[in-house]
Amino acid sequence: MQFADHSKISGDRTLFERDLQVEGSPEEEFNPGIAGKLPRKNVASGALIRDTRGRILFVVPTYKPFLEIPGGLTEDDESPLAACRREVDEELGIRIEVTKLLLIDWMPTQGVWRDSVQLIFDGGVLTDEQVDTIRLGHGEIGNVEFLSPEECAPHLRPSMARRVKLAHDALSNDMPVYAEFGRQV
């Protein structure tokens, strides 16, 4: 059994392939067609990246009025960690060591957007030299801004402001935070 695209996982590809082999053939549907009727959630992941002064890096999207952290939706068969690394590279033109999970947040359906699971990983601290190498990779990002945890809230959607605060607070803990709509449960 082969995984469709090895670039979409974040860990050891050989081990992943072996795990797929041991897992065996995919389970057959007991009631044909039922899998297609099940709900699907979006999954998005982003990185909480800081500078040496402790400010958080935000991207300025060209397609909406609020700031975001670097990141985005996972592609089909892509792990959230691999998506986070890919999105940071695409949006900022830099490769960083995205490490521990800080936050898992569930977002309800809003307008045309279905409910989703949002993950925030620790993107570490960039040196001044690394900040100077940031190159915006595509037309979706107009600029980047570094803001302190205290000054960023007015520039974010309220749920994102809550999510960023929880993720920032989780930096000092050894356990990720679980939240719903940006509120710790």
N, C-alpha and C positions, 0 to 999 in steps of 0.2 A: 504494500500500500504506500503510495506517495502522497505527500502533502503538496498542495497546488503550487505554492510559492514560498520557498524557504526564507526569502527576505522579509516575510511578514511575521516572523517570530523573533523574539528578543533573546532567547537563550541558546543553549548548545544544540545545534541542528542535528548532530549525530544522535544525541540522546533523545531528542524529539522524535526523530524517525524511528528509533528503537521503541519508544513508548507507543507510537502509532501501530507498529507491528504487533506488540504485545497486546494492545487493546483489541485487536482482531477486526473482523469485518464490521462495518457499520450495522447497527440494529435495523432490522426490517420493520416497517410500519405494520402493526397488528391490524389497524383499521386504515387501509390505503386512503391517502388524501388528507388525513388528519393533521399531519405536520404542516402542510401549507395553510391550514386554518388557524394555527397558533399565532399569538401576537409576537411581534419582533420589536425589540428596543434598540434605540441608537446607543452607542457607546462612544464617549469622547474622552480624550485625556490631554492634559496640559502639564507644563512644567513651571514650578515656582522657582524662578531664577533671580538671584540677587547680585548687586554689585558690592564692592568692598566697603561701601558706606551703609549697607543694610537695606538699600532701597530695592524694590521689586521691579523687575522688567515687565513692561506691558507693551503689547503691539497695538498700533493704531490701525484698525481695519478700514479699508476704503469703502466698505459696503454696509456699515452701520455706525451709529453715533456713539457707541460705547467702546471703551478699551477692553482688551482681553489679555489673558496670559497666552504665551505661545502654546499652540496645540491645535487639536481639531478632532474630527470624527475618525473612527477607525474604518478602514476599508474591510471588505469581506475577507474573512479568514486571516485578519491581521490582529495580533495581540495588542492590548492597550499600551503596553510599554513600547513595543515596536512603533506604534502609531505616534506616540509622543516624541520619540527620537526622530522619526521621519519628519514630522511637522516642524519641530525645532530647526532641523537642518534646512527644510524647504523655506520656512519663513525668515530665518535669521542668517542662513548661510554658514552656520557654525555647528560643529559636532561637540557636544558636551556629554559628560557622564551623568545621565539621568539615573538616579538611584532609588532610594526607598519611597514607597507609597506613603503619602501624607493624608489623603482624603478620598473617601468614596461618598458621592452625593447622588441622591435620586432626584430627578427633576420631573415634575408632572407635565402632562400634555398642555401646550400653550399654543393657541391658534393653529397654524398649519404644522407645528412641530410636535411630533409624538414624544411620549415620555422617554427619558434617557437616564443612563448611568454616567456620571461625570467622575473622572479620577484625576487627582493632582499628585504628581511626583515631585520629588526634590530635584531641582535642576542645578543646585550648587551655587557657588559664588564665582562670578566672572572677575578676572583681573582687569585692570584698565586696558591692557594690551588686547585681551580677548574682546572687550567691548568695542575697541577700535576696528576689529576684524568683522564686525556684524555687517552683512550685506543682505539687503532685503531681496528675497528670492523671486517673488512674483507679484503681480498687480494687486493682490488682495491686501497687502500690508503697505501702508503709506509711510509709516515711521515707527520708531520705538520711543518709549518714555520710561524713565526710572522714577518711581514715586515711593515715598515712605509708606509704611503700612497705615499710618494715620491720615495721610492726605489722598489716598487713592479712592476711597468710597464714593465721592461725588462723581467720579469719572466712570463708574461701573454700574451695571444693572444691580439692583439691591440684592438679588440672590447671589450674584457673582461676588459682590463685596463681602457678604457673609461667608461664602465659600473660601475666598482668599484669606480672610481673617482666621478661619478655622485651620486652614492649611499652614498658615504662617505660625500659628500657635502650636501646631503639631510638630514643628521642626525640633522642638526640645524634648519631645516624647519618643518613645520607642515603639509606639503603636499607632496605626492610622486611625483617623476619626471617621465615624459613620454619620452622615447627615442626610436630611431630607429637605430639599428646597433651601439648602444653605443653613439649616438649623440642626445642630447636633442633637442626636436622639439618645 
